[in-house]
Amino acid sequence: MQNQATLSPIKLQVVWTRLMSLVEEQAQTLLRTAFSSIVRECGDLSAGVFDTSGRMLAQAVTGTPGHINTMARAVFSFVDAIPVDTMSPGDIYVTNDPWKGTGHLNDYLVVTPAFRGDRVVALFACTGHMTDVGGIGLSPEGSDIFCEGVYIPIMKLADKGKFNETLMTIAKANSRVPTELEGDIYSLIASNETAERRLQELLDESSLDDLSEVAEHIISTSRAAMGERIAALPYGKATYRMTIDGFEAPVELVGTLKIDDAGVSFDWTGTSGMSKNGINVPLNYTTAMTAYALVCSIAPDLPNNEGGLSLFHVSAPNTSIVNAERPHPVACRHIIGLLLPDVVFGCVQQLLPSCPTPSEGASTQWTLTFRGGRTEDPYAISIVTNGGSGARPGLDGLSATSFPSNVRGTPTEIVESSTPLVFWKRELREGSGGAGQWRGGLGQDLEISSLDGRDFTLFAAFDRIDHPARGRSGGEAGRAGELSLSSGPTLPGKGALVIKAHERLIVKTPGGGGYGKPSERDVEASVMDRLIGYIA
């Protein structure tokens, strides 16, 4: 094998590029083989390669920032719990620990060591959202972590190639969709196995024994590049506040961005205290979404890995709703977690006015989690339906688009072919985007019912109903979200809601805020808005 101390800059870059390609194939394997529609159709997943100390070297483009940036921290927990020198070929590890994984029990994180001979040379990790892991499930009504589902600490999913049948039996026995859960777990395993095979091919072709020198090159180069971007920023401090619906009471999100000699830090002091319900956010998810917004603002073109992420410092009081500690309920941590970037962007605009930060958007996913069917043949499904994103300088907001997450909307055909649910209407919501020089993105207008003659339950986990997305720089707010029945009654945005068999559920997702004064909007753009039905 080649002496790795002599690797040329070109070869280092080629191997780095190959690693980024390799983890994309890893993610695509998961996408193609997953059983749950939220992974297979929507891409609610992540995949990446890590060095033997747990540092993320490359992440797949396919995936969500909440999964990717929590996974970047999670592998350190695996290495701490199971030292690399104790791992054996054929070992596979798993957890859904919200504080060591991705923030709630529905996400399974699988880590597989890659061996070269008898030595671990890399770790592959991937995450996928499981539709149902038992307990109360993906509902904000839980009172603690123990009622939200089956909790799996960091442990072996396979030991030297022998599969942990006991773990699988327990997990399946507690899921309402056991076959889907089992298939998703196997898809996570297959994802890492694909990446491991490709790594062996890469090492053979490159005549390398391991990735040690390549890893140091990736981390040091990325850290230096991010350091240069940070060094060019003006020093300062900015605070931004945003009120959101919350559950039992409105929640105040307060963030402070500071840029000084120590670098870039973001603190959530001033944010509301913890909720008694499952909308609390573990700090790992708070950190992931905060860092994502900072990277988007400061260095969106740099590769995302431990080198760059290590330069951002995120903190929050341990009494805060964005730093929930075990055993507080966190099942719907995405409701608040996905709204955090709006606060970060509000701070960034104050310190970096030339940065094209967007207005506030629908932000939180309006994921419709339904359960129904016969006792002996139940169904459970999570349907991604999104609102509008905020406008930004020079561009209108995106309609029916998930941001800052990037999961795709669930196709209607998939829902109707796998459940008795039917969509009577699914269209853009006219006039829901905030007016401005650049218009906010539109939400959606949906009508849903069931064809099996049975009641069904919606586990509502929505925000932006009482506090819509605000515009920026003179732009107007987007329309608030709405939830109601065809017979007229308005429904609350959070909680288990039984929809009677004869009713239709009406869902109107929020619009994004506008940017700039409406009077300054281009005349042709205003005419086009009316022609295509975006506004009346």
C-alpha positions in Angstrom: 0.0 0.0 0.0 1.0 3.6 -0.6 2.6 5.6 2.2 -0.2 7.9 3.0 2.2 10.7 4.2 2.9 11.3 0.5 -0.6 11.9 -0.7 -0.8 14.8 -3.1 -3.3 17.6 -2.8 -5.0 16.4 -5.9 -5.4 12.9 -4.6 -6.6 14.1 -1.3 -9.3 16.2 -3.1 -10.2 13.2 -5.4 -10.7 10.9 -2.4 -12.8 13.6 -0.6 -15.0 14.1 -3.6 -15.4 10.3 -3.8 -16.5 10.2 -0.2 -19.2 12.8 -0.9 -20.4 10.7 -3.9 -20.3 7.6 -1.8 -22.5 8.9 1.0 -25.0 10.1 -1.6 -25.3 6.5 -2.9 -25.7 5.5 0.8 -28.7 7.9 1.1 -30.2 6.8 -2.2 -30.1 3.2 -1.1 -32.1 4.1 2.0 -34.5 6.2 -0.1 -35.1 3.3 -2.6 -35.5 0.5 0.0 -37.4 2.2 2.8 -40.9 0.9 3.6 -42.3 4.1 5.3 -43.6 6.7 2.9 -42.1 9.6 4.9 -38.6 8.2 4.1 -39.2 6.6 0.7 -41.3 9.5 -0.7 -40.3 12.5 1.4 -36.6 11.9 2.1 -36.8 12.2 5.9 -33.4 10.7 6.4 -29.7 11.3 6.7 -26.5 9.5 5.8 -22.8 10.2 6.3 -19.3 8.9 6.8 -17.3 9.5 10.0 -13.7 8.9 11.1 -12.8 6.5 14.0 -13.0 9.4 16.5 -16.6 10.1 15.5 -16.0 13.2 13.4 -18.4 13.7 10.4 -16.3 13.8 7.2 -19.1 14.0 4.6 -22.8 14.0 4.5 -25.3 13.1 1.7 -27.1 16.0 0.0 -30.2 13.9 0.3 -31.5 14.3 3.8 -32.7 16.9 6.3 -30.6 19.3 8.3 -32.3 18.2 11.6 -31.1 14.7 10.9 -27.8 15.5 9.4 -26.5 17.9 12.0 -27.8 15.9 15.0 -26.1 12.8 13.4 -22.9 14.9 13.3 -22.9 14.9 17.1 -24.6 11.5 17.7 -21.7 9.4 16.4 -19.5 10.8 19.2 -22.0 9.3 21.7 -21.6 5.9 20.0 -17.8 6.0 20.2 -18.0 7.0 23.8 -20.4 4.2 24.7 -18.6 1.5 22.6 -14.9 2.1 22.1 -13.8 1.6 18.5 -11.1 -1.0 19.5 -13.8 -3.2 21.0 -15.8 -3.4 17.7 -15.8 -6.5 15.6 -16.6 -7.2 11.9 -20.3 -7.8 11.5 -21.2 -5.4 14.4 -24.1 -3.0 13.8 -25.2 -0.4 16.4 -28.5 1.4 16.9 -30.4 3.9 19.1 -33.4 6.2 19.1 -32.3 8.0 22.2 -33.6 11.6 21.6 -30.6 13.1 23.5 -28.0 11.0 21.8 -29.7 10.6 18.4 -31.9 13.1 16.5 -34.3 14.5 19.1 -37.2 12.1 19.3 -38.0 8.4 19.5 -39.3 8.0 15.9 -35.8 8.3 14.4 -33.7 5.2 14.4 -30.0 5.9 14.0 -27.8 3.0 12.8 -24.0 3.0 12.9 -21.8 0.4 11.2 -18.0 0.2 11.5 -16.1 -0.4 8.3 -13.0 -2.7 8.7 -9.8 -2.9 6.7 -8.4 -6.2 7.8 -8.9 -6.3 11.5 -8.9 -2.5 12.0 -11.8 0.0 11.9 -11.1 2.6 9.3 -14.4 4.5 9.2 -17.9 4.6 10.7 -21.1 4.9 8.6 -24.2 6.3 10.0 -27.7 6.8 8.7 -31.1 7.9 10.1 -34.6 7.2 9.1 -38.0 8.3 10.5 -40.1 5.3 11.7 -43.8 5.9 11.3 -44.7 4.3 14.6 -42.5 3.1 17.5 -45.3 2.5 20.0 -46.6 4.5 22.9 -48.6 7.6 22.2 -46.6 8.0 19.1 -46.0 11.2 17.1 -48.3 13.3 19.2 -47.6 16.4 21.4 -49.8 15.1 24.2 -47.2 13.0 25.9 -46.4 13.8 29.5 -42.9 12.2 29.5 -40.5 10.3 27.2 -41.7 6.9 28.6 -45.2 7.3 27.1 -44.0 8.4 23.7 -42.7 5.1 22.4 -40.2 2.3 22.9 -36.8 3.7 24.0 -33.7 2.0 22.6 -30.4 2.9 24.2 -27.2 2.7 22.2 -26.8 -1.1 21.8 -25.9 -3.8 19.2 -28.4 -4.4 16.4 -26.0 -7.2 15.3 -23.1 -8.8 17.1 -20.4 -10.2 14.8 -23.0 -10.8 12.1 -25.7 -12.3 14.4 -28.8 -10.2 14.3 -30.4 -9.1 17.5 -33.8 -10.9 17.1 -34.9 -10.0 20.7 -34.6 -6.3 20.0 -36.5 -6.7 16.7 -39.2 -8.7 18.3 -39.7 -6.1 21.1 -39.7 -3.2 18.6 -42.2 -4.9 16.3 -44.5 -6.0 19.2 -44.9 -2.3 20.2 -45.5 -0.8 16.7 -48.9 -0.5 15.0 -47.2 -1.1 11.7 -44.6 -3.8 12.6 -43.9 -5.0 9.0 -43.1 -1.4 8.0 -40.8 -0.9 11.0 -38.9 -4.1 10.3 -38.5 -3.2 6.7 -37.2 0.3 7.6 -34.6 -1.1 10.0 -33.3 -3.5 7.2 -33.2 -0.5 4.8 -31.0 1.4 7.3 -28.7 -1.6 7.5 -28.5 -1.9 3.7 -27.7 1.8 3.4 -24.6 1.5 5.5 -23.6 -1.8 3.8 -23.7 -0.1 0.4 -21.4 2.7 1.7 -19.1 0.2 3.2 -18.7 -1.7 0.0 -18.0 1.5 -1.9 -15.4 2.5 0.6 -13.5 -0.8 0.2 -13.5 -0.1 -3.6 -12.2 3.4 -3.0 -9.4 2.3 -0.7 -8.4 -0.4 -3.2 -8.3 2.0 -6.1 -6.4 4.6 -4.1 -4.0 2.2 -2.6 -4.8 3.4 0.9 -4.8 1.5 4.2 -7.2 3.9 5.9 -8.7 7.4 5.8 -6.6 9.0 8.5 -4.7 11.5 6.4 -7.8 12.2 4.3 -9.8 12.8 7.4 -7.3 15.3 8.8 -7.2 17.1 5.4 -11.0 17.3 5.3 -11.4 18.6 8.9 -8.4 21.0 8.8 -9.3 22.4 5.4 -13.0 22.9 6.2 -12.2 24.5 9.6 -9.7 26.9 8.0 -12.2 27.9 5.3 -15.0 28.4 7.8 -12.6 30.3 10.0 -11.8 32.7 7.1 -15.5 33.4 6.6 -16.0 34.1 10.3 -12.9 36.3 10.5 -14.3 38.5 7.8 -17.6 39.1 9.7 -18.1 42.4 11.6 -18.1 42.1 15.4 -21.4 42.7 17.1 -24.4 41.4 19.0 -28.0 41.1 18.0 -31.2 39.8 19.6 -34.4 38.7 17.8 -37.8 37.7 19.4 -40.6 35.7 17.9 -43.9 34.6 19.5 -45.4 31.3 18.4 -48.5 29.3 19.3 -47.0 26.8 21.7 -49.4 24.3 23.4 -50.8 25.3 26.7 -49.6 28.9 26.2 -47.8 31.0 23.6 -44.0 30.5 23.5 -41.4 33.2 23.3 -38.4 32.3 21.2 -35.5 34.7 22.0 -32.1 34.3 20.4 -28.9 36.3 20.6 -26.1 36.1 18.0 -22.7 37.3 19.0 -19.6 37.7 16.8 -16.4 38.5 18.6 -12.8 37.3 19.1 -14.1 34.0 20.3 -16.0 33.4 17.0 -19.7 32.9 16.4 -22.0 32.0 19.3 -25.8 31.8 19.6 -27.6 31.8 22.9 -31.3 31.1 23.6 -31.5 32.8 27.0 -34.9 34.5 27.4 -36.8 31.7 25.6 -39.8 30.3 27.4 -39.5 27.5 29.9 -40.3 23.9 29.2 -43.8 22.7 28.3 -45.6 19.9 30.1 -46.3 18.5 26.6 -44.2 16.9 23.9 -43.2 20.1 22.0 -39.9 20.4 24.0 -36.6 20.4 22.0 -33.5 18.6 23.2 -30.3 20.8 22.8 -28.9 18.5 20.1 -31.8 19.4 17.8 -31.7 23.0 18.8 -28.0 23.1 18.0 -28.5 21.3 14.7 -31.1 23.8 13.4 -29.3 26.9 14.8 -26.0 25.8 13.1 -27.9 25.1 9.9 -29.2 28.7 9.8 -25.8 30.1 10.6 -24.1 28.0 7.9 -26.7 29.1 5.3 -26.0 32.7 6.2 -22.2 32.7 6.5 -20.9 29.9 4.3 -23.6 28.1 2.3 -21.1 26.9 -0.3 -18.7 25.1 2.0 -18.9 21.4 2.6 -20.8 20.5 5.8 -18.7 18.5 8.2 -17.2 18.6 11.7 -14.5 21.0 10.6 -16.9 23.8 10.0 -19.6 22.9 12.4 -17.1 22.8 15.3 -16.7 26.6 15.0 -20.3 27.4 16.0 -21.2 27.5 19.7 -24.9 27.1 20.7 -26.2 27.4 24.3 -29.5 27.5 26.1 -30.6 27.4 29.8 -31.5 23.9 30.9 -34.9 25.2 32.0 -35.6 26.3 28.5 -38.1 24.7 26.0 -35.1 24.5 23.6 -32.9 22.6 26.0 -35.2 19.9 27.3 -33.6 17.2 29.5 -34.6 13.6 30.0 -37.4 12.5 30.7 -39.3 15.5 29.4 -41.6 14.7 26.4 -40.1 15.6 23.0 -42.0 13.6 20.4 -42.9 16.7 18.4 -39.7 18.6 18.9 -39.8 19.6 15.2 -42.8 22.0 15.8 -40.5 24.5 17.6 -37.2 23.2 16.3 -38.0 24.0 12.7 -39.0 27.6 13.7 -35.6 28.3 15.3 -33.9 29.3 12.0 -36.4 32.2 11.6 -35.0 33.7 14.8 -31.4 33.1 13.7 -32.1 34.8 10.4 -33.6 37.8 12.3 -30.4 38.2 14.2 -28.2 37.7 11.1 -30.1 40.5 9.2 -29.2 43.0 11.9 -25.5 42.2 11.9 -25.1 41.4 8.3 -27.7 43.5 6.4 -26.2 42.5 3.0 -27.0 38.8 3.7 -30.1 37.8 1.8 -31.9 36.4 4.8 -35.5 35.3 4.2 -38.6 36.6 6.0 -40.3 34.3 8.5 -42.0 31.3 6.9 -44.4 28.5 7.7 -41.2 26.8 8.9 -42.8 24.0 11.0 -44.0 21.1 8.9 -47.7 20.5 8.8 -47.2 16.8 9.0 -50.6 15.0 9.2 -50.2 11.9 11.3 -53.3 9.7 11.0 -54.4 6.5 12.6 -57.4 4.4 11.9 -58.8 1.2 10.5 -60.0 -1.9 12.1 -58.6 -3.1 15.4 -57.1 -6.2 13.7 -55.9 -4.3 10.7 -54.9 -0.7 11.7 -53.1 1.8 9.6 -50.8 4.6 10.6 -49.3 7.2 8.3 -47.5 10.5 8.5 -48.3 12.8 5.5 -46.0 15.7 4.9 -47.9 18.8 3.8 -46.0 22.1 3.8 -46.7 25.8 3.9 -45.0 28.7 2.2 -41.4 29.9 2.8 -40.5 33.5 3.4 -39.6 35.8 0.6 -36.0 37.0 0.4 -34.3 39.9 -1.5 -34.8 39.3 -5.2 -36.9 36.2 -4.9 -40.5 35.3 -4.0 -40.9 32.7 -1.3 -41.4 29.0 -2.3 -45.0 27.7 -2.2 -45.9 24.4 -0.4 -42.2 23.8 0.3 -40.6 22.6 3.5 -38.0 24.9 4.9 -35.7 24.8 6.8 -36.3 21.1 6.6 -36.2 19.9 3.0 -38.6 16.9 3.1 -40.8 16.6 0.1 -44.6 16.5 0.3 -46.2 13.1 0.4 -47.8 12.3 -3.0 -51.6 12.0 -2.8 -51.5 8.8 -4.8 -49.3 7.1 -2.2 -51.7 8.0 0.6 -54.8 6.9 -1.2 -53.2 3.6 -2.4 -52.0 2.6 1.1 -54.9 3.8 3.3 -58.6 4.5 3.1 -57.9 8.2 3.2 -58.9 10.3 0.2 -58.0 13.9 -0.7 -61.0 15.8 -2.1 -58.9 18.9 -2.6 -55.2 19.7 -2.6 -54.3 23.0 -4.1 -52.3 26.1 -3.5 -54.0 28.4 -1.0 -54.9 31.6 -2.8 -53.6 34.8 -1.2 -51.8 33.1 1.6 -48.4 34.5 0.8 -47.5 37.8 2.5 -47.5 40.8 0.2 -44.2 42.6 -0.5 -41.8 43.7 -3.1 -41.2 39.9 -3.1 -44.2 37.8 -2.2 -44.2 35.1 0.5 -44.7 31.5 -0.6 -48.3 30.1 -0.6 -49.6 27.4 1.7 -52.0 24.6 0.7 -55.7 24.1 0.9 -56.7 20.5 1.6 -59.9 18.5 2.2 -59.4 14.9 3.5 -61.8 12.2 4.6 -61.9 8.4 4.9 -63.7 6.0 2.7 -63.9 3.0 5.0 -66.9 4.4 7.0 -64.9 4.5 10.2 -63.8 7.4 12.4 -60.1 8.2 12.2 -57.7 10.2 14.4 -55.4 13.1 13.5 -52.6 13.8 15.9 -52.3 17.5 15.3 -48.9 19.1 15.7 -49.1 22.5 14.0 -48.1 26.0 14.7 -48.5 29.4 12.9 -52.3 29.4 13.6 -52.4 32.2 16.1 -49.0 33.8 15.2 -48.4 33.8 11.4 -45.1 34.3 9.7 -44.0 38.0 9.8 -42.7 39.9 6.8 -39.4 41.7 6.7 -38.3 45.2 5.6 -41.9 46.3 5.1 -43.3 43.0 3.8 -46.6 41.8 5.2 -47.3 38.7 7.2 -48.4 35.5 5.6 -51.8 34.0 6.2 -52.1 32.0 9.4 -52.8 28.3 9.2 -56.3 26.9 9.8 -57.8 23.6 10.9 -61.5 22.8 10.8 -64.2 20.4 9.8 -66.5 20.6 6.8 -69.4 21.0 9.1 -67.9 24.2 10.5 -66.2 23.7 13.8 -62.6 25.0 14.2 -60.1 22.5 15.6 -57.1 23.2 17.8 -53.6 23.0 16.3 -52.3 20.4 18.7 -53.6 17.2 20.2 -55.4 14.0 19.3 -58.5 14.9 17.2 -61.1 12.3 16.3 -62.6 12.9 12.8 -66.0 11.3 12.4 -66.5 9.1 9.4 -69.0 11.5 7.7 -66.8 14.6 8.2 -64.1 16.1 5.9 -61.0 17.5 7.5 -60.2 21.0 6.2 -56.5 21.9 6.4 -55.1 25.3 5.3 -51.4 25.5 5.8 -49.7 28.9 6.6 -48.1 31.2 4.0 -44.7 32.8 4.2 -44.0 36.5 5.0 -43.3 39.0 2.3 -40.1 41.0 1.9 -40.0 44.7 1.1 -42.8 47.2 0.6 -45.7 45.9 -1.4 -45.8 49.2 -3.3 -42.4 48.4 -4.8 -43.4 45.1 -6.3 -42.8 44.8 -10.0 -46.0 45.5 -12.0 -45.5 42.5 -14.3 -45.1 40.3 -11.2 -48.3 41.5 -9.7 -50.2 40.9 -13.0 -48.7 37.4 -13.2 -49.8 36.7 -9.6 -53.4 37.4 -10.6 -53.2 35.5 -13.9 -52.1 32.3 -12.3 -54.4 32.6 -9.3 -51.8 33.3 -6.5 -53.9 36.3 -5.4 -57.5 37.4 -6.2 
